[in-house]
Amino acid sequence: MGQSPSDADGSEECSRTASSGRFAARLLTGHLLAYPLCFVVAVAAMPISIVMQAEALENLALQMRAKGTVEHWLVEHIGLSIPDAARFHHLMSPIFWLTVIVFSWVHLAAWRWGKTQTVKTRSFAIQMAIAFGATAMVGLLGWGYILVGA
């Protein structure tokens, strides 16, 4: 006995539903992994940013007025002094953009993983494990340098 056209359409629709459900689940997994990875990246990038910008951060002590919206907000709402707001803004700006790049990269990797028809969880998991491990190692070395070796 052959399949009726309605049976074939039903199995194809079920396959599409399962495929879109798998895509959504994989994209959600990547989205949820992006937050802790971005946190680890931000913490790991702080000592590197401090060391690379040490002289510029010291020169900001002479700044007498807040520049830009971020510094005004830090002074008015958080209560930082103008030099401290300038230092914070100067130090955190590159870290912010780095976390935006990492956040986008994780979402792109999850999107590519979601588009695969096979269950290639291993390659995505390896990418994320390497990213977490490398970032944690760089962060530990950086904070070790700042706290012990500097």
C-alpha positions in Angstrom: 0.0 0.0 0.0 1.2 3.5 -0.9 1.1 6.6 1.2 -1.6 9.0 0.6 -0.6 12.6 -0.2 -2.0 13.7 3.1 0.2 11.3 5.0 3.3 12.5 3.3 2.5 16.1 4.0 1.9 15.3 7.6 5.3 13.7 8.1 7.0 16.5 6.3 5.3 19.1 8.5 6.2 17.1 11.6 9.8 17.0 10.5 9.8 20.8 9.9 8.3 21.3 13.4 10.9 19.2 15.0 13.6 21.0 13.0 12.4 24.4 14.1 12.0 23.2 17.7 15.6 21.9 17.6 16.8 25.2 16.1 15.0 27.2 18.8 16.4 25.0 21.6 19.9 25.3 20.3 19.6 29.1 19.9 18.3 29.4 23.4 21.1 27.3 24.7 23.6 29.6 23.0 21.8 32.6 24.3 22.0 31.3 27.9 25.7 30.4 27.5 26.5 33.9 26.2 25.8 35.6 29.5 28.2 33.7 31.7 30.9 33.7 29.0 30.5 37.5 28.6 30.9 37.9 32.4 34.0 35.8 32.4 35.4 37.8 29.4 34.7 41.1 31.1 36.4 40.0 34.4 39.3 38.6 32.5 39.7 41.7 30.3 39.9 44.1 33.3 43.5 43.5 34.3 44.6 43.6 30.7 42.8 46.9 30.3 44.3 48.3 33.5 47.9 47.4 32.5 47.5 48.6 28.9 46.0 52.0 30.0 47.8 52.6 33.3 49.3 55.9 32.1 46.1 57.2 30.6 44.2 56.3 33.7 46.6 58.3 35.9 46.4 61.3 33.6 42.6 61.3 34.0 43.0 62.4 37.6 43.4 66.0 36.3 40.0 65.9 34.4 37.8 68.7 35.8 34.5 68.1 34.1 32.5 65.1 33.0 32.7 64.4 29.3 29.8 62.6 27.6 26.6 61.0 28.7 28.2 58.0 30.5 30.4 60.1 32.7 27.6 62.6 33.5 25.4 59.6 34.5 28.2 58.1 36.7 28.7 61.4 38.5 25.0 62.3 38.9 23.4 58.9 39.7 26.3 56.8 41.1 28.1 59.6 42.9 31.5 59.0 41.5 33.9 61.9 41.4 34.6 63.3 37.9 38.1 61.7 37.7 36.8 58.4 38.9 33.9 58.5 36.4 36.4 59.3 33.7 38.7 56.4 34.7 35.7 54.0 34.9 34.5 55.0 31.5 38.0 54.9 29.9 38.7 51.5 31.4 35.3 49.9 30.7 34.7 51.1 27.1 36.9 48.5 25.4 35.7 45.8 27.7 32.1 46.7 26.8 32.9 46.3 23.1 34.7 43.1 23.7 31.7 41.6 25.4 29.4 42.7 22.6 31.7 40.9 20.1 31.8 37.7 22.3 28.0 37.9 22.8 27.5 38.1 19.0 30.0 35.4 18.3 28.2 33.0 20.7 24.9 33.7 19.1 26.3 33.2 15.6 27.9 29.9 16.7 24.5 28.8 18.2 22.7 29.8 15.0 25.1 27.8 12.9 24.7 24.9 15.3 20.9 25.2 15.1 21.0 25.1 11.3 22.8 21.8 11.2 20.4 18.9 10.5 22.5 16.4 12.5 23.2 16.5 16.2 26.6 18.1 16.1 26.6 19.1 19.7 30.2 18.2 20.1 31.7 20.9 17.9 29.6 23.6 19.6 30.4 22.3 23.1 34.1 22.2 22.2 34.0 25.8 21.0 32.3 27.0 24.2 34.6 24.9 26.4 37.7 26.4 24.7 36.3 29.9 25.0 35.5 29.5 28.7 38.8 27.8 29.5 41.0 30.2 27.5 39.2 33.2 28.9 39.5 31.9 32.5 43.2 31.2 32.0 43.9 34.7 30.6 41.9 36.2 33.4 43.7 34.3 36.1 47.1 35.2 34.7 46.0 38.9 34.4 44.7 39.2 37.9 47.7 37.3 39.2 50.0 39.8 37.5 48.0 42.7 38.9 47.7 41.3 42.5 51.0 39.6 42.9 53.5 40.5 40.2 52.9 44.2 39.6 
